[in-house]
Amino acid sequence: MPRPKLSSTAVALYVVAALLAANLIATLARSDAPAILPAALAHHLQNLAIVQGIKSNELLKDSYDNLAKTYQGLGDYKKAYSYKQEEMKLKDTIYKEQSAKNYAEMEARYQNEKKQKEILLLQQNNKIANIQLLNQRLIKYFLLAGIAIILLVALFIYLQPLIAAFLGIVFQDEVLTARTMLGGALIFAGVYFALNLPRPPGLRRAAPAS
């Protein structure tokens, strides 16, 4: 009858329980019960086979450590030394892997912070550019409004005699004389010629390209 296939979670729980039991057996073997060392060795070897299938460096390091201590208790110093070497190699591998992981995390955090600073700087530059553009537009609008006011005031002053004559005729029943009509005609003619005089070359608008 085929054995049921265990899930990875069940295997991991089994390995942890087996390692705890093996550590307890190894502790008893080193202290008060040297006769239990062969049983501890069998457990450690079984755990090693399972851990090698899981491919966990941390668990494998603990298995090597338990085997080294058990073989040392049995007096097999050659195998104890061999497993101790394997344990030290794994310690070095784990340290390098952890260091590489820490470096990768620091690099990722640095790149993320750098990108965030670049985004903030770009946003600040955009805000400054928008403010400068708004200021330029406001200055332009104020200049245009000032020029318009000046032109209206100048036009009012220039046409003031004609407006006064018109108001006198309407509200005070003054007689419209030839002199008044001539003065009005001269004022209109002056305004007309002022608006239609040829502009200097620097003020002329370029003709649109055909």
C-alpha positions, 0 to 999 in steps of 0.5 A: 500500500503506497504511503500518503504524500505529506504536505510541505507544512506537515513536513516542516512541522515534523522536522521541527518536532524531530529536531527538538526531540533530537536536541533533547536526546543529544542533551541527555546523551551528553549528560546522564545517559551515554547509552542513548547516543546510538538512538540519538544518532539514528534520529539525527541521521533521519532528520538530516535526510528530511532536512536535505529534501527541504533545502533549508540552510538553517535546519541543515546547520542545526542537523550538522551541529547535532551530528557533530556533537553526537559523534563526538559523544560516541568518540568518532572524532573524524565524523564529528570534525567532518560535520562540524566543518559542514556546519561552519560552511553553512554558517558562512553561507547563511551569513553571506546570504543574509548580508546580500539580502540586507544589502539588497534591501538597503539598495532598494530603500535608497533607490526608493528614497532617491526616486521620491526626492526626484519626484518632490524636486520635479513637483517643486520645479513645476510649482515654481515654473507655474508661479513664474508664468502666472506672475508674467501673465499678471504683469502683462494684464496690469500693463495692458489695463494701465495702457487702456486707462491712460488711453481712455483718460487721454481720449477724454481730455482730448475730446473734452471740448467737444463733449462740453459743447455737446452737453451745452447744446443738449442741456443749456440750449446753446446755439450750435455755431459754425465755430463749434462745428469746425472745432468738433470736426478738427478734433475728430480729424485729429483723432482719426489721423492719430489712429491711422498714422503709419506706425514705425517699423519697430511697432508694425506687426509682421504680415502673416505668411501665406 
